[in-house]
Amino acid sequence: MKRYKLYGVACAALGLAQSPAFALENGTSSYPSGIMTVMSGLLGGPGTYLYTYNKFENITSLRDGGGNSNPQGANGGLQAHSLRAVHVFETPTILGGTIAVQAALPYVDGTLHLPSFGISGGGRGFADPLFGMLVGWQSPHYLQTIELDVVAPWGSYDKSRLFNPGSNVTSFYLAYAFTWMPLQQIELSSKINLSYSSVNSATRYQSGVQLTADYGLNYHINQNWLVGVGGYVNTQLNDDKINGQSAFGDGHRTNELTLGPQVGYGTQKWGAVLHWQHQIYARNAAYGNTLWLNAYVKF
């Protein structure tokens, strides 16, 4: 059994907690940035997998296009928990690649405080569910997966709330993930995700297309344990729009960079990964720290 097969599903994570949708949507993407930092390119062997993803985020400020705290004193936080089911088929295959289908349902509880405006708000409830298809290929040192997903606008949403678990938009993901193991114990992984969101019918706001690259550099101590660092880079390719016009005069494009340590344990039947990520760079985005605790079991 190759060492990498013991970790594939530990973080083959999609569809966790969508990013919160605020009253001003601020380039919000429903993609859970930073979740695919371990064995990103590996699709598990035939069978059914159940994943649980748990995100704890502390928002210490909101950053404007210049990287400044704006509005002053803004802060908040959220907890997000999701169940995801994946079924990997033994046959048929596509160009030699294994086929899988997936579905995920998140639950989000969050708050946002804007003391300079004297307002606070919170929301809790089920967020937008995800449905998708994956195709994966394996070779001794290089693993890769392509993926297509849709996020349905069925989560809890009210345009009068400052914080919403749901986004009230339909989103589409197209992604390519890989894992390269140049040495037996060294792993370099990334998932590159392109995200498109429809117009919010309640606010006429449309977030721009976002390109996110989750990344991880990990050292496999043995067949079960790994340690490493990971995070994500996110950039927005076009302007946010309100009623078809660039939002706030400058398009309000989001750019982010995070980094932090991670540790994982995995077997063929179950495993877990704990990772912490610190926001190093944020433009038109929330700034803070995130703790992930993710686990899986194979049936």
Secondary structure, DSSP 4 states (H G I P E B T S, - for coil): --GGGGTTTTS---S--PPPEESS-TT--SS-TT---SSTTPPPPSEEEEEEEEEEEEEEEEE-TTS-BSSTT-EEEEEEEEEEEEEEEEEEEETTEEEEEEEEEEEEEEEEEETTTTEEEEEEEE---EEEEEEEEE-SSEEEEEEEEEE-S-S---TTSSEESS-SS-EEEEEEEEEEEEETTEEEEEEEEEEEE---TTT-EEPPPEEEEEEEEEEE-SSSEEEEEEEEEEEESS--EETTEEGGGT----EEEEEEEEEEEE-SSEEEEEEEEEEEEEESEEEEEEEEEEEEEE-
